[in-house]
């Protein structure tokens, strides 16, 4: 963690927890936020705890491409050296303003990512580095009730696609930039409170408590230290795990199941195979394996 971090959306919530974790482990932070009042207060608090030379702040609207370049230059001036890690954390949720959600959560993230690759990518003359993207449970799951709210899901599933796009050895060898994602369960932050209304609503609905921001900060530490390019760290109360990248294997398995439906069960190839039929194939496969296992045990004398 002993590196120079640029953290967007760092004045509160998860971004603040990331910054505190970085600073507590010997790193330096230049954070940005669109809320100047919160940003200045957070900078003052962090300076008291970790020293003026270790904390910098600037106002930033991540949807403005020119501000990205300005902030990057300000950060490198503050560090008197290169930005080594970008934490793309700025994000919002809105029940109505779907365009603003996409502009900040998706376009802003993409602009920052491309600038980081330009600055850090080995093929562009950079030394390599790390990009940490903040996702959420919406990176894997969909469940909002309206089309407008679903823009948030689209933006966070894009984070998954972005990270997975660098989950190959060829890209990393060219650029020397790791890209990883952190996907926490509901966190007790202003963004989540804007979605659910009350702190207790999540626990009442899912029987799982909300995370506190410092728990996400601790998980972020492990992601930075151990995460491989393309990995997405799911953070839950009491445990965390890397979300498996099984899509190619699942595609191959489902394709074989579809061929089984057509060639063995007589399904018409011009008609789509339904999820229920795929489950039937899985059940048939399970029965075959169970029978073979039983025969094997009988052969052994059990």
C-alpha positions as a printed Julia matrix, in Angstrom:
302×3 Matrix{Float64}:
   0.0     0.0     0.0
   3.06    2.25    0.16
   2.21    4.04   -3.1
   0.66    7.23   -4.49
  -3.13    6.86   -4.8
  -5.59    9.08   -6.65
  -9.07    8.42   -5.19
 -12.24    9.88   -6.72
 -15.32   10.41   -4.58
 -13.06   10.36   -1.54
 -14.75   12.85    0.78
 -17.04   10.34    2.45
 -18.27    6.76    2.47
 -16.26    4.07    0.71
 -13.81    6.57   -0.81
 -12.97    7.95    2.62
 -12.57    4.41    3.99
 -10.17    3.62    1.14
  -8.16    6.77    1.84
  -7.89    5.99    5.54
  -6.76    2.45    4.81
  -4.12    3.66    2.36
  -2.77    6.25    4.77
  -2.74    3.86    7.72
  -0.55    1.48    5.69
   2.0     4.12    4.67
   0.6     5.27    1.34
  -0.18    8.8     0.21
  -3.57   10.0    -1.04
  -4.76   12.71   -3.36
  -8.56   12.5    -3.29
 -11.2    14.35   -5.24
 -14.88   15.05   -4.79
 -17.52   17.27   -6.32
 -18.6    18.38   -2.84
 -15.97   20.94   -1.85
 -17.33   21.49    1.66
 -17.12   17.78    2.5
 -13.78   17.52    0.74
 -12.12   20.3     2.69
 -13.44   18.95    5.99
 -12.19   15.45    5.15
  -8.78   16.79    4.14
  -8.48   18.63    7.45
  -9.42   15.51    9.41
  -7.01   13.3     7.48
  -4.18   15.82    7.75
  -4.58   15.81   11.55
  -4.34   12.02   11.63
  -1.72   11.37    8.93
   0.13   14.62    8.17
  -0.2    17.43    5.65
   2.38   15.92    3.27
   0.36   12.73    2.87
  -3.09   14.12    1.96
  -4.17   16.29   -0.96
  -7.6    17.31   -2.23
  -9.16   18.88   -5.33
 -12.67   19.49   -6.55
 -13.62   17.27   -9.5
 -16.61   16.54  -11.67
 -15.68   13.17  -13.15
 -17.92   13.75  -16.18
 -15.61   16.58  -17.34
 -12.71   15.15  -19.33
 -10.59   18.29  -19.02
 -10.91   18.16  -15.22
  -9.5    14.65  -15.22
  -6.26   15.87  -16.79
  -6.08   18.85  -14.45
  -6.61   16.68  -11.38
  -4.05   14.12  -12.54
  -1.45   16.88  -12.99
  -2.33   18.34   -9.57
  -1.92   14.93   -7.96
   1.5    14.35   -9.52
   2.58   17.84   -8.45
   1.44   17.05   -4.91
   3.23   13.68   -4.87
   6.29   15.1    -6.64
   6.09   11.9    -8.63
   3.71    9.68  -10.55
   0.21    8.58   -9.65
   0.69    4.84   -9.16
  -2.89    3.77   -8.39
  -6.24    5.15   -9.57
  -9.28    4.32   -7.44
 -12.32    5.0    -9.62
 -14.78    5.33   -6.76
 -17.02    8.32   -7.57
 -20.6     7.22   -8.12
 -24.25    8.07   -7.49
 -27.67    6.48   -7.39
 -30.84    8.24   -8.54
 -34.41    7.07   -8.77
 -35.14    9.44  -11.66
 -32.01   10.96  -13.26
 -30.8     7.89  -15.17
 -28.63    9.95  -17.54
 -26.67   11.51  -14.68
 -26.13    8.03  -13.21
 -24.66    6.8   -16.49
 -22.61    9.98  -17.0
 -20.94    9.64  -13.59
 -20.86    5.9   -12.94
 -20.04    4.78  -16.48
 -18.72    7.61  -18.66
 -16.77    9.26  -15.84
 -15.26    5.92  -14.88
 -14.33    5.19  -18.5
 -12.67    8.59  -18.99
 -10.61    8.09  -15.84
  -9.67    4.56  -16.86
  -8.48    5.61  -20.31
  -6.45    8.49  -18.87
  -4.87    6.13  -16.34
  -3.94    3.71  -19.13
  -2.48    6.62  -21.09
  -0.39    7.72  -18.12
   0.56    4.32  -16.69
   0.38    1.88  -19.61
   3.75    0.45  -20.6
   2.9     0.58  -24.31
   2.45    4.37  -23.96
   5.71    4.91  -22.11
   4.37    4.47  -18.57
   5.75    2.31  -15.76
   2.58    0.25  -15.23
   0.26    0.57  -12.26
  -3.08   -0.37  -10.75
  -6.7     0.67  -11.34
  -9.32   -0.18   -8.71
 -12.93    0.11   -9.89
 -15.77    0.36   -7.38
 -18.64   -1.9    -8.33
 -21.45   -3.26   -6.18
 -23.8    -6.22   -5.9
 -25.45   -4.7    -8.98
 -22.34   -5.75  -10.92
 -23.77   -9.3   -10.78
 -27.42   -8.97   -9.81
 -30.41   -7.03  -11.14
 -33.39   -6.12   -9.01
 -34.52   -2.51   -9.3
 -38.21   -1.85   -9.92
 -38.0     0.89  -12.56
 -36.22    1.46  -15.85
 -34.68    4.66  -14.47
 -33.2     2.9   -11.45
 -31.92    0.08  -13.65
 -29.42    2.49  -15.18
 -27.46    2.01  -11.95
 -27.33   -1.74  -12.6
 -26.16   -1.13  -16.17
 -23.37    1.15  -14.94
 -22.13   -1.33  -12.34
 -22.29   -4.33  -14.65
 -20.09   -2.31  -16.99
 -17.47   -2.3   -14.21
 -17.5    -6.1   -14.32
 -17.01   -6.05  -18.09
 -14.19   -3.53  -17.85
 -12.28   -5.57  -15.27
 -12.82   -8.87  -17.05
 -11.51   -7.32  -20.28
  -8.08   -7.11  -18.66
  -8.25  -10.59  -17.16
  -5.85  -12.0   -19.7
  -2.1   -12.37  -19.7
  -1.63  -10.8   -23.14
  -3.11   -7.42  -22.16
  -1.21   -7.28  -18.89
   2.1    -8.08  -20.6
   1.56   -5.15  -22.96
   0.4    -2.52  -20.45
   1.64   -3.74  -17.03
  -1.52   -2.28  -15.49
  -3.68   -4.39  -13.19
  -7.39   -3.62  -13.13
  -9.46   -5.02  -10.27
 -12.9    -4.33   -8.85
 -14.44   -4.22   -5.4
 -18.11   -5.13   -5.04
 -19.47   -4.64   -1.53
 -22.84   -5.65   -0.16
 -25.02   -2.74    0.98
 -22.81   -0.3     2.88
 -24.0     2.19    5.49
 -23.31    5.25    3.31
 -25.3     8.18    1.99
 -25.6     6.5    -1.44
 -27.17    3.35   -0.01
 -29.45    5.33    2.31
 -30.75    7.12   -0.79
 -31.79    3.71   -2.17
 -33.27    1.94    0.85
 -34.49    4.72    3.11
 -33.42    3.33    6.5
 -30.39    1.51    7.83
 -32.47   -1.39    9.15
 -34.41   -1.99    5.93
 -31.67   -4.1     4.35
 -31.34   -6.39    7.36
 -35.1    -6.77    7.63
 -35.46   -7.65    3.95
 -32.41   -9.91    3.43
 -31.58  -11.04    6.97
 -28.04   -9.79    6.4
 -26.75   -6.66    8.08
 -25.27   -3.71    6.22
 -21.51   -3.31    5.98
 -19.73   -0.41    7.6
 -17.38    1.59    5.39
 -14.28    0.6     7.36
 -14.99   -3.07    6.55
 -14.88   -2.23    2.85
 -11.63   -0.34    3.48
 -10.06   -3.45    5.01
 -11.2    -5.58    2.06
  -9.83   -2.96   -0.34
  -6.43   -3.44    1.32
  -6.46   -7.17    0.52
  -7.62   -6.5    -3.05
  -4.75   -4.08   -3.71
  -2.2    -6.49   -2.24
  -3.43   -9.83   -3.61
  -5.88   -9.17   -6.46
  -4.97  -10.38   -9.94
  -5.91   -8.33  -12.99
  -9.55   -8.88  -13.87
 -10.64  -10.11  -10.45
 -13.74   -8.78   -8.68
 -13.76   -8.96   -4.88
 -17.2    -9.49   -3.34
 -17.37   -8.11    0.21
 -20.02   -9.44    2.58
 -20.45   -9.06    6.36
 -17.9   -11.43    7.87
 -16.32  -12.76    4.67
 -15.17  -11.9     1.16
 -14.36  -13.83   -2.0
 -13.31  -13.33   -5.61
 -16.26  -13.72   -7.99
 -15.39  -16.68  -10.29
 -14.81  -15.89  -13.96
 -16.7   -18.92  -15.27
 -18.58  -17.4   -18.2
 -16.58  -19.15  -20.94
 -16.93  -22.51  -19.18
 -20.62  -21.91  -18.63
 -21.09  -21.06  -22.3
 -19.38  -24.31  -23.29
 -21.45  -26.33  -20.8
 -24.76  -24.75  -21.88
 -23.86  -25.29  -25.54
 -23.28  -29.0   -24.88
 -26.58  -29.18  -22.99
 -28.38  -27.57  -25.93
 -26.88  -30.12  -28.34
 -28.02  -32.89  -25.98
 -31.56  -31.46  -26.05
 -31.56  -31.42  -29.85
 -29.86  -34.76  -30.59
 -31.2   -36.86  -27.69
 -34.43  -35.25  -26.51
 -35.65  -34.24  -29.98
 -35.8   -30.48  -29.42
 -36.24  -28.48  -32.63
 -33.01  -26.62  -33.46
 -35.01  -23.63  -34.79
 -36.52  -23.08  -31.31
 -34.57  -21.69  -28.34
 -33.76  -24.03  -25.47
 -35.36  -22.77  -22.27
 -33.73  -22.53  -18.82
 -36.15  -25.22  -17.61
 -34.88  -27.61  -20.3
 -31.28  -26.87  -19.31
 -32.19  -27.74  -15.72
 -33.72  -31.02  -16.94
 -30.47  -31.87  -18.73
 -28.56  -31.08  -15.54
 -30.86  -33.37  -13.56
 -30.4   -36.18  -16.11
 -26.64  -35.74  -15.9
 -26.81  -35.87  -12.11
 -28.8   -39.13  -12.23
 -26.3   -40.69  -14.64
 -23.38  -39.73  -12.4
 -25.23  -41.03   -9.31
 -25.93  -44.39  -11.0
 -22.32  -44.73  -12.17
 -21.08  -43.88   -8.68
 -23.43  -46.46   -7.17
 -22.17  -49.09   -9.61
 -18.57  -48.17   -8.76
 -19.24  -48.56   -5.03
 -20.94  -51.9    -5.65
 -17.92  -53.08   -7.67
 -15.7   -52.13   -4.72
 -17.93  -54.24   -2.45
 -19.66  -51.49   -0.46
